[in-house]
Amino acid sequence: MRVMGIDPGLRNMGWGIIDVQGSRISHVANGICHSLASDDLAIRLLSLFDQLSDVVATYAPDCAAVEQTFVNKDAVATLKLGQARAVALLAPARAGLPIGEYAPNAVKKAVVGVGHAAKQQVEHMIKLQLPGAKLAGADAVDALAIAICHSFHAHSNSRLADAVKRASA
């Protein structure tokens, strides 16, 4: 299974692709889609959508996962982040991919073991779990963490479904 993780952002939208075979994960690619703060909002969102759509077309993931947003004290910033998150959901949805959504604390707990882990701890665990991967930046690290979180949940759900199937047979 190929999993795409997406860390939504209006200026920098991180993405990461991993391959999953059973409990084994391997790095495929990661990067950051950028938009220019000087452009109009609609142009920025379109640019992010086009860049993310190109990533989906290039790496052909089987599913995607997107980080949920948190409400900020700045309502305008929260609204803009929500619009960027919509792009993060639309690009894989347009390709017909199932999409998982995870809270930041759930991602950190899955990768580090602690829901309130620092960014440095997440990056350290990503480097341990994906040795040799050249990381494009903090947003790409977060996207890989989201992909890993999704792979863990998908693996657990698959094992649960198998157990239920065996029990009802």
Disulfide bonds with the S-S distance in Angstrom:
none
